Amino acid sequence: MKRFDARKAVLDALVQRGLFREVKDNPMVVPVCSRSKDIVEPLLKPQWYVRCDEMAKMAADAVRNGDLKIIPENHLKTWFNWMDNIR
């Protein structure tokens, strides 16, 4: 179903179920595509997260053990700061 048709269908379903309250103007700026002049709407994407603390510890240990080398070495402080304080 196209988005404008879906909006009307949702509105009709709310009215039929007695859940509709009111329509208000929203003072937001609606983004418009410069090429197609179509309304740009956000697209929901599934979210995913990675537990990084174990990977960061292994990466920091790899540098400490000499398995991995950071070049130039003046970036070692930044590397360990990132890996040891990962969130």
N, CA, C and O atoms as a GROMACS GRO file, in nm:
protein
  348
    1MET      N    1   0.085  -0.117   0.000
    1MET     CA    2   0.000   0.000   0.000
    1MET      C    3   0.090   0.124   0.000
    1MET      O    4   0.187   0.130   0.076
    2LYS      N    5   0.059   0.219  -0.082
    2LYS     CA    6   0.138   0.342  -0.086
    2LYS      C    7   0.114   0.423   0.040
    2LYS      O    8   0.010   0.411   0.104
    3ARG      N    9   0.212   0.507   0.075
    3ARG     CA   10   0.208   0.574   0.205
    3ARG      C   11   0.087   0.665   0.224
    3ARG      O   12   0.030   0.669   0.332
    4PHE      N   13   0.047   0.738   0.120
    4PHE     CA   14  -0.067   0.827   0.135
    4PHE      C   15  -0.197   0.747   0.150
    4PHE      O   16  -0.287   0.786   0.223
    5ASP      N   17  -0.206   0.634   0.078
    5ASP     CA   18  -0.322   0.546   0.094
    5ASP      C   19  -0.322   0.483   0.232
    5ASP      O   20  -0.427   0.466   0.294
    6ALA      N   21  -0.203   0.447   0.282
    6ALA     CA   22  -0.193   0.387   0.414
    6ALA      C   23  -0.235   0.486   0.522
    6ALA      O   24  -0.301   0.448   0.618
    7ARG      N   25  -0.198   0.610   0.507
    7ARG     CA   26  -0.239   0.712   0.605
    7ARG      C   27  -0.390   0.723   0.611
    7ARG      O   28  -0.448   0.730   0.720
    8LYS      N   29  -0.455   0.725   0.495
    8LYS     CA   30  -0.601   0.734   0.491
    8LYS      C   31  -0.664   0.609   0.553
    8LYS      O   32  -0.762   0.619   0.626
    9ALA      N   33  -0.608   0.492   0.524
    9ALA     CA   34  -0.661   0.367   0.579
    9ALA      C   35  -0.647   0.364   0.731
    9ALA      O   36  -0.738   0.319   0.800
   10VAL      N   37  -0.537   0.412   0.783
   10VAL     CA   38  -0.517   0.416   0.928
   10VAL      C   39  -0.616   0.514   0.991
   10VAL      O   40  -0.676   0.484   1.094
   11LEU      N   41  -0.633   0.630   0.930
   11LEU     CA   42  -0.727   0.728   0.980
   11LEU      C   43  -0.869   0.672   0.980
   11LEU      O   44  -0.942   0.688   1.078
   12ASP      N   45  -0.909   0.606   0.872
   12ASP     CA   46  -1.042   0.545   0.864
   12ASP      C   47  -1.060   0.437   0.970
   12ASP      O   48  -1.166   0.427   1.032
   13ALA      N   49  -0.957   0.356   0.992
   13ALA     CA   50  -0.965   0.250   1.093
   13ALA      C   51  -0.978   0.308   1.234
   13ALA      O   52  -1.052   0.255   1.316
   14LEU      N   53  -0.907   0.417   1.261
   14LEU     CA   54  -0.919   0.482   1.392
   14LEU      C   55  -1.059   0.540   1.413
   14LEU      O   56  -1.116   0.529   1.521
   15VAL      N   57  -1.113   0.602   1.308
   15VAL     CA   58  -1.248   0.659   1.318
   15VAL      C   59  -1.350   0.548   1.342
   15VAL      O   60  -1.439   0.562   1.426
   16GLN      N   61  -1.338   0.437   1.269
   16GLN     CA   62  -1.433   0.326   1.284
   16GLN      C   63  -1.429   0.266   1.424
   16GLN      O   64  -1.532   0.224   1.476
   17ARG      N   65  -1.314   0.263   1.485
   17ARG     CA   66  -1.301   0.205   1.619
   17ARG      C   67  -1.327   0.306   1.730
   17ARG      O   68  -1.322   0.272   1.848
   18GLY      N   69  -1.354   0.431   1.692
   18GLY     CA   70  -1.380   0.535   1.791
   18GLY      C   71  -1.256   0.582   1.865
   18GLY      O   72  -1.266   0.636   1.975
   19LEU      N   73  -1.140   0.562   1.806
   19LEU     CA   74  -1.013   0.600   1.869
   19LEU      C   75  -0.957   0.730   1.816
   19LEU      O   76  -0.856   0.780   1.866
   20PHE      N   77  -1.020   0.787   1.715
   20PHE     CA   78  -0.970   0.910   1.654
   20PHE      C   79  -1.009   1.028   1.742
   20PHE      O   80  -1.123   1.038   1.787
   21ARG      N   81  -0.914   1.118   1.766
   21ARG     CA   82  -0.941   1.236   1.847
   21ARG      C   83  -0.954   1.362   1.764
   21ARG      O   84  -1.060   1.425   1.761
   22GLU      N   85  -0.846   1.399   1.694
   22GLU     CA   86  -0.848   1.523   1.618
   22GLU      C   87  -0.730   1.530   1.521
   22GLU      O   88  -0.635   1.451   1.531
   23VAL      N   89  -0.736   1.623   1.430
   23VAL     CA   90  -0.626   1.653   1.338
   23VAL      C   91  -0.575   1.791   1.374
   23VAL      O   92  -0.652   1.886   1.385
   24LYS      N   93  -0.443   1.802   1.394
   24LYS     CA   94  -0.381   1.931   1.425
   24LYS      C   95  -0.273   1.959   1.321
   24LYS      O   96  -0.211   1.867   1.269
   25ASP      N   97  -0.252   2.085   1.292
   25ASP     CA   98  -0.142   2.125   1.206
   25ASP      C   99  -0.012   2.105   1.283
   25ASP      O  100  -0.004   2.132   1.402
   26ASN      N  101   0.090   2.057   1.213
   26ASN     CA  102   0.221   2.036   1.271
   26ASN      C  103   0.316   2.136   1.207
   26ASN      O  104   0.335   2.135   1.085
   27PRO      N  105   0.378   2.224   1.288
   27PRO     CA  106   0.462   2.330   1.230
   27PRO      C  107   0.601   2.283   1.187
   27PRO      O  108   0.694   2.364   1.182
   28MET      N  109   0.617   2.154   1.157
   28MET     CA  110   0.749   2.106   1.116
   28MET      C  111   0.774   2.132   0.967
   28MET      O  112   0.682   2.153   0.889
   29VAL      N  113   0.900   2.129   0.930
   29VAL     CA  114   0.938   2.144   0.791
   29VAL      C  115   0.942   2.004   0.728
   29VAL      O  116   1.012   1.916   0.778
   30VAL      N  117   0.868   1.985   0.622
   30VAL     CA  118   0.864   1.857   0.554
   30VAL      C  119   0.973   1.856   0.448
   30VAL      O  120   0.973   1.940   0.358
   31PRO      N  121   1.068   1.761   0.458
   31PRO     CA  122   1.177   1.758   0.360
   31PRO      C  123   1.126   1.712   0.223
   31PRO      O  124   1.048   1.618   0.212
   32VAL      N  125   1.172   1.780   0.119
   32VAL     CA  126   1.131   1.750  -0.018
   32VAL      C  127   1.256   1.722  -0.102
   32VAL      O  128   1.355   1.794  -0.092
   33CYS      N  129   1.250   1.617  -0.182
   33CYS     CA  130   1.362   1.581  -0.268
   33CYS      C  131   1.382   1.690  -0.374
   33CYS      O  132   1.286   1.734  -0.438
   34SER      N  133   1.506   1.732  -0.394
   34SER     CA  134   1.534   1.838  -0.490
   34SER      C  135   1.516   1.790  -0.634
   34SER      O  136   1.490   1.871  -0.723
   35ARG      N  137   1.530   1.660  -0.658
   35ARG     CA  138   1.518   1.608  -0.795
   35ARG      C  139   1.374   1.571  -0.830
   35ARG      O  140   1.321   1.616  -0.932
   36SER      N  141   1.311   1.490  -0.745
   36SER     CA  142   1.178   1.440  -0.778
   36SER      C  143   1.065   1.524  -0.720
   36SER      O  144   0.949   1.508  -0.758
   37LYS      N  145   1.099   1.614  -0.627
   37LYS     CA  146   1.001   1.698  -0.556
   37LYS      C  147   0.906   1.612  -0.472
   37LYS      O  148   0.797   1.657  -0.437
   38ASP      N  149   0.946   1.489  -0.441
   38ASP     CA  150   0.865   1.400  -0.358
   38ASP      C  151   0.899   1.425  -0.212
   38ASP      O  152   1.009   1.471  -0.180
   39ILE      N  153   0.806   1.395  -0.123
   39ILE     CA  154   0.829   1.410   0.019
   39ILE      C  155   0.924   1.300   0.065
   39ILE      O  156   0.903   1.182   0.036
   40VAL      N  157   1.027   1.340   0.138
   40VAL     CA  158   1.124   1.245   0.191
   40VAL      C  159   1.079   1.206   0.332
   40VAL      O  160   1.070   1.291   0.421
   41GLU      N  161   1.050   1.078   0.350
   41GLU     CA  162   1.003   1.031   0.480
   41GLU      C  163   1.106   0.938   0.541
   41GLU      O  164   1.176   0.867   0.469
   42PRO      N  165   1.113   0.937   0.674
   42PRO     CA  166   1.209   0.846   0.738
   42PRO      C  167   1.168   0.701   0.716
   42PRO      O  168   1.050   0.668   0.712
   43LEU      N  169   1.267   0.617   0.702
   43LEU     CA  170   1.244   0.474   0.682
   43LEU      C  171   1.296   0.402   0.805
   43LEU      O  172   1.415   0.407   0.836
   44LEU      N  173   1.207   0.334   0.876
   44LEU     CA  174   1.248   0.262   0.995
   44LEU      C  175   1.332   0.141   0.956
   44LEU      O  176   1.295   0.064   0.868
   45LYS      N  177   1.442   0.127   1.023
   45LYS     CA  178   1.532   0.015   0.998
   45LYS      C  179   1.546  -0.064   1.128
   45LYS      O  180   1.540  -0.007   1.237
   46PRO      N  181   1.565  -0.195   1.116
   46PRO     CA  182   1.588  -0.271   1.238
   46PRO      C  183   1.719  -0.230   1.302
   46PRO      O  184   1.819  -0.207   1.234
   47GLN      N  185   1.718  -0.220   1.434
   47GLN     CA  186   1.838  -0.179   1.506
   47GLN      C  187   1.913  -0.302   1.554
   47GLN      O  188   1.852  -0.403   1.590
   48TRP      N  189   2.042  -0.293   1.555
   48TRP     CA  190   2.123  -0.403   1.607
   48TRP      C  191   2.242  -0.343   1.680
   48TRP      O  192   2.289  -0.233   1.648
   49TYR      N  193   2.288  -0.416   1.777
   49TYR     CA  194   2.398  -0.371   1.860
   49TYR      C  195   2.499  -0.485   1.874
   49TYR      O  196   2.463  -0.602   1.865
   50VAL      N  197   2.622  -0.450   1.897
   50VAL     CA  198   2.728  -0.548   1.915
   50VAL      C  199   2.790  -0.523   2.052
   50VAL      O  200   2.822  -0.410   2.087
   51ARG      N  201   2.807  -0.630   2.128
   51ARG     CA  202   2.876  -0.618   2.256
   51ARG      C  203   3.025  -0.605   2.225
   51ARG      O  204   3.087  -0.700   2.178
   52CYS      N  205   3.081  -0.490   2.250
   52CYS     CA  206   3.218  -0.459   2.206
   52CYS      C  207   3.323  -0.479   2.313
   52CYS      O  208   3.442  -0.479   2.282
   53ASP      N  209   3.284  -0.497   2.438
   53ASP     CA  210   3.385  -0.500   2.544
   53ASP      C  211   3.482  -0.616   2.528
   53ASP      O  212   3.602  -0.600   2.550
   54GLU      N  213   3.432  -0.735   2.491
   54GLU     CA  214   3.522  -0.849   2.474
   54GLU      C  215   3.612  -0.832   2.352
   54GLU      O  216   3.731  -0.863   2.357
   55MET      N  217   3.556  -0.781   2.242
   55MET     CA  218   3.638  -0.757   2.122
   55MET      C  219   3.744  -0.653   2.150
   55MET      O  220   3.859  -0.668   2.107
   56ALA      N  221   3.708  -0.546   2.222
   56ALA     CA  222   3.803  -0.439   2.252
   56ALA      C  223   3.916  -0.490   2.340
   56ALA      O  224   4.032  -0.454   2.319
   57LYS      N  225   3.884  -0.575   2.437
   57LYS     CA  226   3.988  -0.632   2.523
   57LYS      C  227   4.085  -0.717   2.441
   57LYS      O  228   4.206  -0.709   2.460
   58MET      N  229   4.031  -0.799   2.350
   58MET     CA  230   4.117  -0.882   2.264
   58MET      C  231   4.204  -0.795   2.174
   58MET      O  232   4.321  -0.826   2.152
   59ALA      N  233   4.148  -0.685   2.121
   59ALA     CA  234   4.224  -0.595   2.034
   59ALA      C  235   4.335  -0.526   2.111
   59ALA      O  236   4.447  -0.512   2.061
   60ALA      N  237   4.304  -0.481   2.233
   60ALA     CA  238   4.406  -0.415   2.314
   60ALA      C  239   4.515  -0.515   2.354
   60ALA      O  240   4.634  -0.483   2.351
   61ASP      N  241   4.473  -0.637   2.392
   61ASP     CA  242   4.571  -0.739   2.430
   61ASP      C  243   4.659  -0.779   2.311
   61ASP      O  244   4.777  -0.809   2.329
   62ALA      N  245   4.603  -0.779   2.190
   62ALA     CA  246   4.681  -0.814   2.070
   62ALA      C  247   4.794  -0.714   2.050
   62ALA      O  248   4.904  -0.752   2.010
   63VAL      N  249   4.769  -0.586   2.078
   63VAL     CA  250   4.874  -0.485   2.065
   63VAL      C  251   4.975  -0.500   2.179
   63VAL      O  252   5.096  -0.490   2.157
   64ARG      N  253   4.925  -0.525   2.299
   64ARG     CA  254   5.016  -0.542   2.414
   64ARG      C  255   5.107  -0.663   2.397
   64ARG      O  256   5.223  -0.660   2.437
   65ASN      N  257   5.055  -0.772   2.337
   65ASN     CA  258   5.133  -0.895   2.317
   65ASN      C  259   5.223  -0.888   2.195
   65ASN      O  260   5.309  -0.975   2.177
   66GLY      N  261   5.205  -0.787   2.110
   66GLY     CA  262   5.286  -0.776   1.990
   66GLY      C  263   5.228  -0.848   1.870
   66GLY      O  264   5.292  -0.851   1.764
   67ASP      N  265   5.107  -0.907   1.882
   67ASP     CA  266   5.043  -0.972   1.768
   67ASP      C  267   4.994  -0.870   1.665
   67ASP      O  268   4.981  -0.901   1.547
   68LEU      N  269   4.967  -0.751   1.711
   68LEU     CA  270   4.920  -0.642   1.625
   68LEU      C  271   5.007  -0.522   1.653
   68LEU      O  272   5.040  -0.494   1.768
   69LYS      N  273   5.045  -0.450   1.548
   69LYS     CA  274   5.133  -0.335   1.565
   69LYS      C  275   5.062  -0.210   1.514
   69LYS      O  276   5.008  -0.210   1.403
   70ILE      N  277   5.062  -0.106   1.594
   70ILE     CA  278   5.004   0.022   1.555
   70ILE      C  279   5.116   0.110   1.501
   70ILE      O  280   5.216   0.133   1.568
   71ILE      N  281   5.096   0.157   1.378
   71ILE     CA  282   5.196   0.244   1.313
   71ILE      C  283   5.126   0.374   1.276
   71ILE      O  284   5.021   0.368   1.213
   72PRO      N  285   5.176   0.486   1.311
   72PRO     CA  286   5.292   0.514   1.394
   72PRO      C  287   5.260   0.491   1.542
   72PRO      O  288   5.144   0.496   1.583
   73GLU      N  289   5.362   0.467   1.618
   73GLU     CA  290   5.345   0.430   1.759
   73GLU      C  291   5.290   0.541   1.845
   73GLU      O  292   5.242   0.516   1.956
   74ASN      N  293   5.296   0.665   1.795
   74ASN     CA  294   5.240   0.774   1.876
   74ASN      C  295   5.086   0.766   1.885
   74ASN      O  296   5.024   0.844   1.958
   75HIS      N  297   5.026   0.672   1.811
   75HIS     CA  298   4.881   0.652   1.821
   75HIS      C  299   4.844   0.545   1.922
   75HIS      O  300   4.725   0.515   1.940
   76LEU      N  301   4.942   0.486   1.988
   76LEU     CA  302   4.916   0.382   2.087
   76LEU      C  303   4.828   0.433   2.202
   76LEU      O  304   4.738   0.362   2.247
   77LYS      N  305   4.855   0.553   2.249
   77LYS     CA  306   4.778   0.608   2.360
   77LYS      C  307   4.630   0.620   2.322
   77LYS      O  308   4.542   0.586   2.401
   78THR      N  309   4.603   0.667   2.201
   78THR     CA  310   4.465   0.677   2.154
   78THR      C  311   4.402   0.539   2.140
   78THR      O  312   4.287   0.519   2.180
   79TRP      N  313   4.477   0.444   2.084
   79TRP     CA  314   4.427   0.307   2.068
   79TRP      C  315   4.383   0.248   2.203
   79TRP      O  316   4.272   0.196   2.216
   80PHE      N  317   4.472   0.257   2.301
   80PHE     CA  318   4.440   0.199   2.431
   80PHE      C  319   4.328   0.277   2.502
   80PHE      O  320   4.248   0.219   2.575
   81ASN      N  321   4.324   0.406   2.478
   81ASN     CA  322   4.215   0.485   2.535
   81ASN      C  323   4.081   0.438   2.479
   81ASN      O  324   3.985   0.420   2.554
   82TRP      N  325   4.074   0.417   2.350
   82TRP     CA  326   3.950   0.369   2.286
   82TRP      C  327   3.916   0.228   2.334
   82TRP      O  328   3.803   0.201   2.375
   83MET      N  329   4.014   0.139   2.327
   83MET     CA  330   3.986  -0.003   2.357
   83MET      C  331   3.959  -0.029   2.505
   83MET      O  332   3.874  -0.111   2.539
   84ASP      N  333   4.030   0.041   2.592
   84ASP     CA  334   4.012   0.019   2.736
   84ASP      C  335   3.889   0.089   2.792
   84ASP      O  336   3.842   0.053   2.901
   85ASN      N  337   3.836   0.186   2.722
   85ASN     CA  338   3.719   0.262   2.770
   85ASN      C  339   3.600   0.247   2.674
   85ASN      O  340   3.519   0.338   2.661
   86ILE      N  341   3.589   0.133   2.609
   86ILE     CA  342   3.483   0.111   2.509
   86ILE      C  343   3.347   0.108   2.579
   86ILE      O  344   3.333   0.059   2.691
   87ARG      N  345   3.247   0.161   2.510
   87ARG     CA  346   3.109   0.158   2.562
   87ARG      C  347   3.020   0.099   2.457
   87ARG      O  348   2.900   0.086   2.478
   0.00000   0.00000   0.00000
